[in-house]
Amino acid sequence: MAVLGVALLRLSRRVALLEAKLGLAPAPVVLPEPLPRPAPAARPEPRIEWPAPPRPKRPRPSIDLETLVGARLPVWIGGLALVVAGIFLVRLSIEAGWLTPAVRTLFAAGFALLLLAGAEGARRLPATRGDPRVGQVLAGAGIASAYATLYLAAALYHLVSPLTGFVVMLGVTALGLFLALRHGPPTAVMALIGGFAAPLVAGYDAAGIGPLLVYLGLFVAGLLGLASVRGWAWLAVTTLVTGFGWSALLIALLPTSDLAALGLFVVALGIGGALAAPRTGVTHRLLRAAPVVVALVQLLALAPALDFSALAWGFYLVLAAAALFLGHRDGALLPAGLAAAILVTLLVAAGLAAGSTTTPVALPVAILLFALSGGALSRRSAQWVMIALVGGIGPLLAAQLVDPGLLPPIGWAAAWGLLGAAGALLGQQHRDRRDAGDLGLVGGITTAALGLALALANLVPPAFAALAPLAALALLAAALPQDRGALARLAALPALALLALIAPTLTAIGHTIALAILYEALPYTTLPHASDALAHALLPALALLGLARWRRGLFGPVAAPILAAATAIAILGGYVLLKQPLAIATLPRFVGLGFVERAAITDLALVAGWLLWNRIPTLARALVALALARLVWFDLIGLNPAWIEQAVGPLPLFNAATLHLGLFALILWRLPGLPQRHLAAAALTLLAVLATIRQTTHGTRITGPVTSGENWGYSAAMLALAILWLWQGVTRDRRELRRFGLTLLTLTTLKVFLIDAAALGGIWRIVSFLGLGLALIAIGWGYRRFLTPADNAPPADPAPASAPAAPI
C-alpha cells in the first residue's frame, strides 16, 4: 500500500508541472492520506507442535486395460509377427522352390542381421531412444531369427558341419547373452519364443530327430546359461517347462525307432535342469527337484513305447541313480529321489503286466539301488529312510500282486524274508533313537514284521494268507511300548499289506456291488465263495477292529481311515454271507424272494445303526445312511416292486413292503439328533400306507394299472394322513410336520379335483366335492384355532379418555 501512495504523489506532481507550462491555474496538490498502519498483531501463544503423520506411500502406477491393449501389446505382438513372418517367408520360398538352400539361408541370416541392426539403431536414434521397448523387441526377434537360421543351415540343409554349427550356436548364445544384458528381459523372452518355435514352424522332422534334439539341447543350455548369469529364475523355469513340453510332444508323435535319442534328451534335460536351477535363483525345494521328477514321469510314459526294454529301464535307473547322487550332494533335491522310488513301483507293475522279459531282471537292481542307498544314508534324514522303505517294499509288492507266477511260493517267501532282514538291520542302525520315535527305527521294525508276515503268507495255504500280517501286527501291538506315534507308523504298513492281500476278494465283492447298483437282478451269481469272503474279508477286518480295541491308540493319527476301512470290509464280508441263505440265482427266485431279501438286508443295517446310535455314533450314522441309500436307490427307484415284478407277501397289513417302510418310519422317528427325522418318518408313513392299499387291491405282486377303488383309497389315505400330521405338528409344535400336512393336503385336493372328480358324475361328484369342502373348512378352522389362539381372542377395550393415567 505504501508503494501505491508514492506512485500517486509522483503522478500528481507531473500533472501540476504540465498545467504550469500550459498556463493553466495550478490546481492544489492533494496529497494522498497516508494509509493507516496495521496494528501490531498479538503475539501468538506458544503451541505444542506434534510430529506430522507419516506421508502415505505413493501407489505404484497401475496398468489399465487401455494402456495394456493400446500401448504395450501391439509392440510385443509386432515383434513376434516379425519373427513368424520371416520364418513363413523362408518356408514359402522352400515350398515354391524359388531359391537354393544356400541362398535361403543367406536371406534368413540377412534378415536376422537386419533386425539386430535395427535394434541398435532404435537404441541410438532420437525418435526411438526414449522408448526402450522397440530396441528390446527387435533384438529379441533378431536372436530368434538367428537361431532359426542356424537350424536351417546345420540341421535342415547340412551347409555347415556339426562342429561349425556348435561353434556358431555358441556365438549366437553369446550374442543373445550380450543383447539380454544390454536390452533387458524382453529380449530374452523374444529369443526364447522364437528359438523354440522355429523347429515347429519349419517342420520338426524335416532334418531328422537327432539334429532337432541337438538343437533343442544346445538352445536350452544357452538359455539356462543366460539365466544363470543374470539370475533370472523366471527364464530358467520357462525354459525347462518349454523344453519338457517339446519332449512330451515328441513322445506322442515320434515312431519307436527315434525314441532312444529322445530318452537320452529327457535324461540330460532332467539332470541339467536340476543342476542349473540353484544358479538361476530358484530356491524352492520342489522347484529345484521338479526337472528330475518331470523327466522321471516322461521316462515312465516312454517305457511302454520302448516295450519296457533294457534301454527303457537303463534310462530310468540312470536318472534315478543321478537323483539319489544329487540328493546326497544337496538335500534340497531329495524329493526327486523319493519320487524315483515311488514311480519305480508303477514301472515294475506296468512292465510285468505287459509281459516284459527285462522287468524281472531290472526288479532286483531297482530294489537294491533304493534300499542300499536309502539304508546307508538313513541316519541323515527321514527322507532317506522313506526312499529305502518305498523303493524296497513297493516294487516287490507290486511284482507279486501283478505277476504272482514270477516266482514259486518258496521264492517269494525268500524274497520277503530278505527284505524283512534288511528292515531289521535298518532298525538296528537306529536303535539309539528309540525315545524319539525315529522313522528309521519304526520303519525298520515295520519292514521286518511285514517281511515275516508276507513270507509266512506265501508258505501257508491261500485261504489263511491274510492271517499272517495279522499275527505280525498282534506281536507288534503286544511287544512295543506305549508310544502312540511309533505304534501308528508301525501298524499302518502291516494293515496296508493286509488290505493288499485281501484285495482280490474285495475286488470281486466290489464288482458284484457295482452290478447291484446298476440294478442287476442276480448279483449273487458273481459273488465270491462264502469261505473266501469269511477268510479274506470278514475275519481279518474283525481282527483289526479287535486289535484296535485291545490296544487303544494302536494306529495313532491314522486310526480313523484304517478302522473305517476295516469296518467297510467287515460290512462287505457280512453282505456276502447274508446273500447265502436264499441264494437267488434264477429269475423265478428273484421274483419270489428278491424284495424280501433286499428289505431284510436293508432293515438289518438300519436296526444295527439304531442299536449303536449312542455307543459308536460314527458307525451308527454310516449304517443308517447306508440303509436310507439302499431304500431310496433300490426299493423306491430302480427295483420298486410297483414296476419290477416281485412278491411282497400275501397279507394286506403284514406284507414285506408295509413292514419295511413302517420299520423305517418308526426307527427314524425315535433316533435323536437326526436332521429332519420327523419329516422323513412322516413321508415313509405315507409310502407304507400307499403300499398297503396297493397290496390290498393287487395281491402279493403289486405291478399293474391303478384301479378306481385303489385311486379313491389313495385319496382317502392321503387326506387322513394330512389331518394326522397337521394334528401332530400342532400338538408337538413341529413346523416341519405342519408343513408336510399342508403340502399333503394340497396335493390331495389337486388330486381330487383333477383326477378323482373327472371319473365321477352326477350325485357322486357333488358328494365328493361337498365332503372335500367341508373337510378343508374344518381343517382350516382347526389349524387356525389351535395353532394361533391369540388371533381369536377378542380385542381389549380402549381406556376412556377421562380415566386417570395409571401410575408408572
Salt bridges, closest charged atoms under 4 A:
GLU95 OE2 - ARG91 NE 3.32
GLU120 OE1 - ARG182 NH2 3.23
GLU120 OE2 - HIS183 NE2 3.61
ASP131 OD1 - ARG133 NE 2.94
ASP330 OD2 - ARG288 NH2 2.18
ASP432 OD2 - ARG379 NH2 3.10
ASP438 OD2 - HIS430 ND1 2.62
ASP438 OD1 - ARG433 NH1 3.59
GLU597 OE1 - LYS579 NZ 2.82
ASP603 OD1 - HIS660 ND1 2.69
ASP635 OD1 - ARG598 NE 2.80
ASP635 OD2 - HIS660 NE2 2.72
GLU645 OE2 - ARG701 NH1 2.82
GLU710 OE2 - ARG694 NH1 2.64
GLU710 OE1 - HIS698 NE2 2.89
ASP733 OD1 - ARG738 NH1 3.44
GLU736 OE2 - HIS678 ND1 3.90
GLU736 OE2 - ARG734 NH2 2.75
ASP756 OD1 - LYS751 NZ 3.04
